[in-house]
Amino acid sequence: MTPMKKYIKYGVFPYKIMLHIALLFFTMMEVVLIIQPDTSYQASIAKYFLYLFMVPTGSGNDVPRMGEKTMLHSVSDTASLVQ
C-alpha cells in the first residue's frame, strides 16, 4: 500500500515519507549554500583571467566576454603586461 492509502484506510500520518522529503530538501539546500559562494568567485576569477591573458577577436572591445572567441596574447604582449 502507498503511504496515502494507508493514511486514508488507517488514519496514520505518513511520517516516514515526510521525513525523507524533508531530508532531501535540507540536503539540497546545504549543497546549494556551500557551492554558491565558490561559484561567484570562480566566475570573477575566470573573467579576470580573460582580461589579463586573452585578446578579443573581431569585437573591438577591450574586455572579452565569457564564451567569446579569444586568442592568447603574444609573448611580448604578455611580458609587457607582467612588467
C-alpha positions as a Markdown table, in Angstrom:
| # | Residue | x | y | z |
|---|---|---|---|---|
| 1 | Met | 0.0 | 0.0 | 0.0 |
| 2 | Thr | 1.1 | 3.5 | -0.7 |
| 3 | Pro | 1.5 | 6.0 | 2.2 |
| 4 | Met | -1.6 | 7.9 | 1.2 |
| 5 | Lys | -3.7 | 4.7 | 1.0 |
| 6 | Lys | -2.5 | 3.8 | 4.5 |
| 7 | Tyr | -3.4 | 7.2 | 5.7 |
| 8 | Ile | -6.9 | 7.0 | 4.3 |
| 9 | Lys | -7.5 | 3.5 | 5.5 |
| 10 | Tyr | -5.9 | 3.5 | 8.9 |
| 11 | Gly | -5.7 | 7.3 | 9.7 |
| 12 | Val | -1.9 | 7.1 | 10.4 |
| 13 | Phe | 0.0 | 10.1 | 9.1 |
| 14 | Pro | 2.9 | 9.1 | 6.8 |
| 15 | Tyr | 5.8 | 10.4 | 8.9 |
| 16 | Lys | 8.5 | 8.4 | 7.2 |
| 17 | Ile | 7.8 | 9.8 | 3.7 |
| 18 | Met | 7.6 | 13.3 | 5.1 |
| 19 | Leu | 10.9 | 12.8 | 6.9 |
| 20 | His | 12.5 | 11.6 | 3.6 |
| 21 | Ile | 11.2 | 14.6 | 1.7 |
| 22 | Ala | 12.5 | 16.9 | 4.4 |
| 23 | Leu | 15.9 | 15.3 | 4.4 |
| 24 | Leu | 16.1 | 15.6 | 0.6 |
| 25 | Phe | 15.1 | 19.2 | 0.8 |
| 26 | Phe | 17.6 | 20.1 | 3.5 |
| 27 | Thr | 20.4 | 18.2 | 1.8 |
| 28 | Met | 19.8 | 20.1 | -1.4 |
| 29 | Met | 19.7 | 23.4 | 0.4 |
| 30 | Glu | 23.0 | 22.6 | 2.2 |
| 31 | Val | 24.7 | 21.8 | -1.1 |
| 32 | Val | 23.4 | 25.0 | -2.7 |
| 33 | Leu | 24.5 | 27.1 | 0.2 |
| 34 | Ile | 28.0 | 25.5 | 0.3 |
| 35 | Ile | 28.6 | 25.8 | -3.5 |
| 36 | Gln | 27.1 | 29.2 | -4.1 |
| 37 | Pro | 29.9 | 31.4 | -2.7 |
| 38 | Asp | 32.5 | 29.5 | -4.7 |
| 39 | Thr | 30.6 | 29.8 | -8.0 |
| 40 | Ser | 30.6 | 33.6 | -8.0 |
| 41 | Tyr | 34.3 | 33.7 | -7.0 |
| 42 | Gln | 35.2 | 31.3 | -9.8 |
| 43 | Ala | 33.3 | 33.3 | -12.4 |
| 44 | Ser | 35.1 | 36.5 | -11.3 |
| 45 | Ile | 38.5 | 34.8 | -11.5 |
| 46 | Ala | 37.7 | 33.5 | -15.0 |
| 47 | Lys | 36.7 | 37.0 | -16.2 |
| 48 | Tyr | 39.9 | 38.4 | -14.7 |
| 49 | Phe | 42.0 | 35.7 | -16.4 |
| 50 | Leu | 40.3 | 36.6 | -19.7 |
| 51 | Tyr | 41.0 | 40.3 | -19.1 |
| 52 | Leu | 44.7 | 39.7 | -18.4 |
| 53 | Phe | 45.7 | 37.0 | -20.9 |
| 54 | Met | 43.2 | 36.9 | -23.8 |
| 55 | Val | 42.6 | 39.3 | -26.6 |
| 56 | Pro | 39.0 | 39.6 | -28.1 |
| 57 | Thr | 38.8 | 38.8 | -31.9 |
| 58 | Gly | 36.6 | 40.9 | -34.1 |
| 59 | Ser | 34.5 | 42.6 | -31.4 |
| 60 | Gly | 36.6 | 45.7 | -30.9 |
| 61 | Asn | 36.1 | 45.6 | -27.1 |
| 62 | Asp | 38.9 | 45.9 | -24.6 |
| 63 | Val | 37.5 | 43.2 | -22.3 |
| 64 | Pro | 36.5 | 39.9 | -23.8 |
| 65 | Arg | 33.2 | 38.3 | -22.7 |
| 66 | Met | 32.7 | 34.8 | -21.3 |
| 67 | Gly | 32.2 | 32.4 | -24.2 |
| 68 | Glu | 33.5 | 34.8 | -26.8 |
| 69 | Lys | 36.2 | 33.7 | -29.2 |
| 70 | Thr | 39.6 | 34.8 | -27.9 |
| 71 | Met | 43.2 | 34.5 | -28.8 |
| 72 | Leu | 46.2 | 34.4 | -26.5 |
| 73 | His | 48.5 | 37.4 | -26.3 |
| 74 | Ser | 51.9 | 37.2 | -28.0 |
| 75 | Val | 54.9 | 36.6 | -25.8 |
| 76 | Ser | 55.9 | 40.3 | -26.0 |
| 77 | Asp | 52.4 | 41.5 | -25.0 |
| 78 | Thr | 52.4 | 39.2 | -22.0 |
| 79 | Ala | 55.9 | 40.2 | -20.9 |
| 80 | Ser | 54.9 | 43.9 | -21.1 |
| 81 | Leu | 51.7 | 43.2 | -19.2 |
| 82 | Val | 53.6 | 41.5 | -16.4 |
| 83 | Gln | 56.2 | 44.2 | -16.0 |
